[in-house]
Amino acid sequence: MIAFGPVPSRRLGKSLGINNIPDKVCSYACVYCQIGRTLRMELERRPFYPPEMVFKEVKRKVQESREKGERIDYLTFVPDGEPTLDANLGKEVDTLRTLGIPLAILTNSSLIWREDVQNDLLKFDFVSLKLDAVSEDLWRRIDRPHKTLRLDMILDAMLEFRKEFGNKLVTETMLVDGVDYGRELERIAGFLRELKPDVAYIAIPTRPPWEKWVKPAREEVINEAFQLFAGALGEDRVEYLIGYEGNSFAFTGNVERDILSITAVHPMREEAVKELLRKANRGWEVVERLIEEGKLMELEYNGKKFYMRKLKSRELP
């Protein structure tokens, strides 16, 4: 399912997601990934879906959402892998522009050193760049990148891209427990001072991660990051992504399809699923049947129940 939602986003309001990468093709294998393990570690861009198919699916979802009175603030590329691996990304943006809704992308930044990727990213209204580390060893431990990638090239390209990009640029730094950050947060703050993003987001895992040892960073680490990043950018340009985004997931007419398309890329808390079922005037037996059919799985993280689409990347190797 290429289009899903709209879903509540802590950065983007009500976001209609675009899943332009199959499960799970990526250039990283981040320890905290909510999608699951990377099945295909790739760096070369290639086409995945025809641009006309992406446009058709998104347009249909937009129409369904509008018929149900659902607001859409952004069309957001946030797939089951790294969105810039899609060689058709620029063409897809060009066609989606005709829908008259702002376009956003959440990228892990790994391919930003490529000129064609930068050209595609320049077409967006909102670009979120991952910035988990600026030191090679920590970057390799947390993000577990493709072995041929070089962090210095990525960081230099982020600075180069910032000079050209005139729309909203944000960064996202995921903090996990069990990692000795040492002076890394100070070094990230120094890079942010040079990059000058509109907002630097500080995140912690709020949904079940692939690696079971991954837990949210301690409060003192989160606070230290905030103080250092605010010192570099100003307090008004540093925000937390540490709370629950809410239950306002959109019902677009077929609740089974809505649950499966959303949970393929966005695990839902139990109360969010119940709220979606309430909108559809359906009962919990829908979830029980999807679990029984092997389409949905139940997980627990930090004392909360989550429901996720059962994908190959979530199966144990």
C-alpha positions in Angstrom: 0.0 0.0 0.0 1.7 3.1 -1.2 -0.5 5.8 0.4 -1.6 5.6 4.1 -3.3 7.8 6.6 -3.7 10.7 7.2 -1.8 10.1 10.5 -1.1 12.5 13.3 2.5 13.8 13.1 4.4 15.6 15.8 6.2 17.6 13.1 3.7 17.9 10.3 0.2 18.0 11.8 -2.0 15.7 9.7 0.2 13.8 7.3 -0.7 11.6 4.4 2.1 9.1 4.1 3.7 7.9 0.9 5.4 4.5 1.1 7.7 4.6 -2.0 10.2 1.9 -0.8 9.3 -1.8 -0.3 9.9 -3.5 3.0 12.8 -3.0 3.9 15.3 -1.6 1.5 17.6 0.9 3.2 21.2 2.2 3.4 21.1 1.9 7.2 20.1 -0.7 9.8 19.4 1.6 12.7 19.2 -0.1 16.1 16.0 1.7 16.9 14.1 1.2 13.6 10.4 0.6 14.1 10.0 -1.1 10.7 12.4 -4.0 11.5 15.7 -5.4 10.3 17.0 -4.2 6.9 16.4 -6.9 4.4 18.3 -5.3 1.5 21.2 -2.9 2.3 21.5 -0.8 -0.8 23.1 2.4 -1.9 22.3 2.6 -5.7 19.2 4.4 -6.6 16.7 2.5 -8.7 13.0 2.7 -9.6 10.6 0.8 -7.3 7.1 1.8 -8.4 5.9 3.6 -11.6 5.5 7.4 -10.8 1.9 7.2 -12.3 1.0 4.4 -9.8 2.3 6.5 -6.9 0.3 9.5 -8.1 -2.9 7.5 -8.7 -2.7 5.9 -5.2 -2.0 9.2 -3.4 -4.7 11.0 -5.4 -7.3 8.3 -4.4 -6.3 8.6 -0.8 -6.5 12.4 -0.8 -10.0 12.1 -2.4 -11.2 9.6 0.2 -9.8 11.7 3.1 -11.5 14.8 1.8 -14.8 13.0 1.4 -14.5 12.0 5.1 -13.7 15.6 6.1 -10.1 14.6 7.1 -7.5 17.5 6.9 -4.2 16.9 5.2 -1.4 19.3 6.0 1.4 17.5 4.1 2.0 14.6 1.7 5.0 12.9 3.3 7.5 10.5 1.9 8.1 8.2 5.0 8.4 4.7 3.6 9.6 1.2 4.7 13.2 2.2 3.9 15.2 5.2 2.7 13.0 7.3 0.4 15.9 8.8 -1.6 16.9 5.3 -2.9 13.9 5.8 -5.3 15.2 6.9 -8.7 11.7 8.2 -9.5 11.5 10.5 -6.5 11.8 13.8 -8.4 9.2 12.7 -11.0 6.8 11.7 -8.2 7.2 15.1 -6.6 6.5 16.9 -9.9 3.2 15.0 -10.4 2.1 15.3 -6.8 2.5 19.0 -6.9 -0.7 19.2 -8.9 -2.7 18.1 -5.8 -1.9 21.4 -4.2 -0.7 20.0 -0.9 2.8 20.8 0.6 5.3 18.0 0.2 7.6 16.7 3.0 10.3 14.0 3.2 12.0 12.3 6.1 15.4 11.0 5.0 18.3 9.4 6.8 20.7 11.8 4.9 22.8 9.0 3.7 22.6 9.8 0.0 22.6 13.6 0.3 26.2 13.8 -1.1 24.7 12.7 -4.5 23.9 15.7 -6.8 20.7 14.0 -8.2 19.5 13.4 -4.6 20.1 17.0 -3.7 18.2 18.1 -6.8 15.2 16.0 -5.8 15.2 17.2 -2.2 15.3 20.8 -3.4 11.7 20.3 -4.7 10.3 19.7 -1.3 8.6 22.2 1.1 9.9 20.4 4.2 13.0 18.2 4.5 14.0 16.3 7.7 17.6 15.1 7.9 18.7 12.5 10.3 21.6 13.6 12.5 22.2 10.9 15.2 26.0 11.4 15.4 28.9 13.4 14.0 31.5 10.9 15.1 32.2 7.9 12.9 32.3 5.3 15.6 29.0 6.3 17.3 27.3 6.7 13.9 28.3 3.2 12.9 27.1 1.8 16.3 23.7 3.5 16.2 22.8 3.8 12.5 24.8 0.8 11.3 25.3 2.3 7.7 26.2 0.6 4.5 29.9 -0.2 4.8 31.0 2.1 2.0 29.3 5.2 3.3 31.4 8.0 4.8 30.1 10.3 7.5 32.3 13.2 6.6 30.9 13.2 3.0 27.3 13.2 4.4 27.9 16.0 6.9 29.7 18.2 4.2 26.8 17.6 1.8 24.2 18.5 4.4 25.9 21.9 4.8 26.1 22.3 1.0 22.4 21.5 0.7 21.5 24.0 3.3 23.0 26.8 1.3 20.7 26.0 -1.6 17.5 25.0 0.2 15.2 27.9 1.0 12.2 26.0 2.5 11.9 24.4 5.9 14.8 22.2 7.0 14.8 20.3 10.2 17.1 17.7 11.8 16.2 14.8 14.0 18.6 13.3 16.6 17.5 10.0 18.1 18.8 9.4 21.7 18.9 5.9 23.1 19.9 4.5 26.5 23.0 2.3 26.9 25.2 4.6 24.7 28.0 6.6 26.1 27.6 9.9 24.4 30.6 11.5 26.1 31.1 14.9 24.3 29.1 13.8 21.3 26.1 16.0 22.1 28.4 19.0 22.3 29.9 18.1 18.9 26.4 17.7 17.3 25.5 21.1 18.7 28.6 22.6 17.0 27.5 21.1 13.7 23.9 22.4 14.2 25.3 25.9 14.8 26.9 25.7 11.3 23.9 24.0 9.6 21.3 26.4 11.0 18.2 24.2 10.7 14.8 25.8 11.2 14.2 23.3 14.0 16.5 20.7 15.6 14.3 17.8 16.9 15.5 15.6 19.8 13.8 12.2 19.7 13.6 9.0 21.7 12.2 5.7 20.6 8.4 5.8 21.4 7.4 2.7 19.3 8.8 -0.8 19.5 12.4 -0.9 18.0 13.9 -3.8 16.2 16.8 -4.3 18.7 15.3 -5.4 22.0 18.0 -3.7 24.1 17.1 -0.2 22.8 15.4 2.0 25.4 14.7 5.7 25.4 17.6 7.9 26.7 17.5 9.0 30.3 16.0 12.4 31.1 19.4 13.9 32.0 20.8 13.0 28.6 17.7 14.5 26.8 18.0 17.6 28.9 21.7 17.9 28.2 21.0 17.7 24.4 18.3 20.3 24.7 20.6 22.7 26.6 23.5 22.3 24.2 21.4 22.5 21.0 19.5 25.5 22.4 22.9 27.2 23.1 23.7 26.7 19.4 20.4 27.7 17.8 18.2 29.4 20.4 15.5 27.7 22.6 12.8 28.5 20.1 14.5 26.3 17.4 14.9 23.1 19.5 11.9 20.8 20.1 11.3 17.4 21.6 9.8 14.4 19.8 9.3 12.4 22.9 5.6 12.4 23.5 2.8 10.4 22.0 1.4 11.9 18.7 -2.2 11.1 19.6 -5.0 8.9 18.3 -6.4 11.0 15.5 -5.7 8.5 12.7 -8.0 9.0 9.7 -10.7 6.5 8.7 -11.1 6.6 4.9 -13.8 4.1 4.4 -12.3 0.6 4.8 -11.0 0.1 8.4 -9.1 -3.1 7.7 -7.2 -1.5 4.9 -6.6 1.6 7.0 -5.2 -0.4 9.9 -2.9 -2.5 7.6 -1.7 0.5 5.5 -0.9 2.6 8.6 0.7 -0.1 10.7 3.0 -1.1 7.8 5.1 2.0 8.5 3.6 3.5 11.6 2.9 1.2 14.6 -0.3 2.1 16.4 -1.0 2.1 20.1 -3.9 0.1 21.4 -6.0 3.2 22.2 -5.4 4.6 18.6 -6.7 1.4 17.1 -9.7 1.5 19.3 -10.4 5.1 18.3 -10.1 4.2 14.5 -12.5 1.3 15.0 -14.9 3.7 16.8 -14.9 6.0 13.8 -15.7 3.1 11.6 -18.3 1.8 14.0 -16.5 -1.6 14.2 -15.5 -3.8 17.1 -12.2 -5.3 18.4 -13.0 -8.5 16.5 -11.5 -6.8 13.4 -8.1 -6.7 15.1 -8.4 -10.3 16.4 -9.2 -11.5 12.9 -6.3 -9.7 11.4 -4.0 -11.2 14.0 -5.4 -14.7 13.4 -4.9 -14.3 9.6 -1.2 -13.4 10.2 -1.6 -9.9 8.9 -1.2 -8.0 12.2 1.0 -8.5 15.2 0.8 -7.3 18.8 3.9 -6.0 20.6 4.6 -4.4 24.0 7.0 -1.5 24.5 7.4 0.6 27.7 4.3 -0.8 29.2 2.1 0.0 26.1 0.5 -2.4 23.5 1.3 -1.6 19.9 -0.1 -3.2 16.7 2.1 -3.5 13.6 1.6 -5.0 10.1 3.3 -8.3 9.9 6.2 -7.8 7.4 9.2 -9.9 6.5 11.5 -7.3 8.2 9.8 -7.9 11.5 10.2 -11.7 11.4 13.2 -13.1 13.3 16.1 -14.1 11.0 
